[in-house]
Amino acid sequence: MKEIQPSELAAKLKAGEALNIIDVREDEEVEEGMIPGAKHVRLGDIPERIGELDSSKHYYMVCRSGARSGRATEFLESNGIEATNMAGGMLAWEDEIELPKK
């Protein structure tokens, strides 16, 4: 499984790269803030929402500590979707966050 460090992902964002970031945390966790531009899809919803993902794109998966997003990454890769897990999750994220839109 591919992994990226939070600082590397932050650098890509700051460089203006168009990234597909999916936050797989639960609703109440996301209310504390997300990586700017991330899309929220709870881990339990990934299997039924996989059709919303474009298999020609690369996805960066995020959770609180990196475990759930690791499972999501493995699931997506096993279904032909390129994905990378953000190591350490939001606990290791030291950059900007945004509050989810209500």
N, C-alpha and C positions, 0 to 999 in steps of 0.2 A: 504494500500500500504506500502510495506517495504521500509525503507530508511536507508542509511548509511551516516555517517559524512565523509567529505573529509579526515580528519586525519586517520580515520579507514581504508578507502580504500588505502591511501598512505602506511599505516603500512602493509597491506596485500601484496602490490606490493613489498615493501622492504623485506618482509619475503620470497619472491620468489614464492608466490602462483600464479598458472596459472589462470589468470582472463580473462573473456570475457567482455570487456568494449566497449560500443557503444556510440559515441559522435553524438548527433542528431542536432547539430548546423548547420547553413548554411555555405557554402564554405568559404566566406570571414571571418567568425568568426574563423573557424578552422585554417586559415592561420596564426593566432596569436599564435597558439600552442595548442597541445593536450596532454592528459595524455599519457605517453609512453605505447605503445602497443595497444592503443585504435583503434577501427575501426570506420571510418566515414560513417554514413548512415543518411542523412537528415531526419528530422521528417516526412516530406511529403512523403518520399520514403519508410517508414517502412511498410505500408500495402502491397505494391507490392513486397517487398524484404523479407517478413517474412519467405518465404520458404528457405532462405539461413541460417536461424537460426536453431540450433539443440535443439529440445525440451528436450533433456536429460541434457542440460547445463544450468547454471545460468548466467544471464547477468546483468551487472551494467550499468545503463543508465545515461548519462551526457549531460548537456546543459550549457547555460551561467549562469542561476540563479536557475535552478531546476524546473521550471514550465513546459517547453516543455518535458524534460526528464520524468517528472511525468506523463504527458499524454501518452508518449511512454510506460512507465512502466505499466500503467493501460491497455493499448491496448494489450501488450504482455501477461499480466496475463490473460486477458479475452479470449485469444487465446491459453491458456494452456502452455505458456512459462514462466518459473520462472524468475522474474526480480526484481531488487532493484534500487530505485532512489537515486542518490547522492545528498543529501540536499545542497542547496546553489550554486550548479553548479560550473563552472570554476571561478566565482567571489570569491568563498570561497576556492579554491584550492591553497595551499601554497607550493606545492612540485614541483618536476621537471616537465618540459613540453618538448615536442619534436615538431619540425616543421613537417608538413605533407610532405610525399614524393610526388614529382611532377611527 
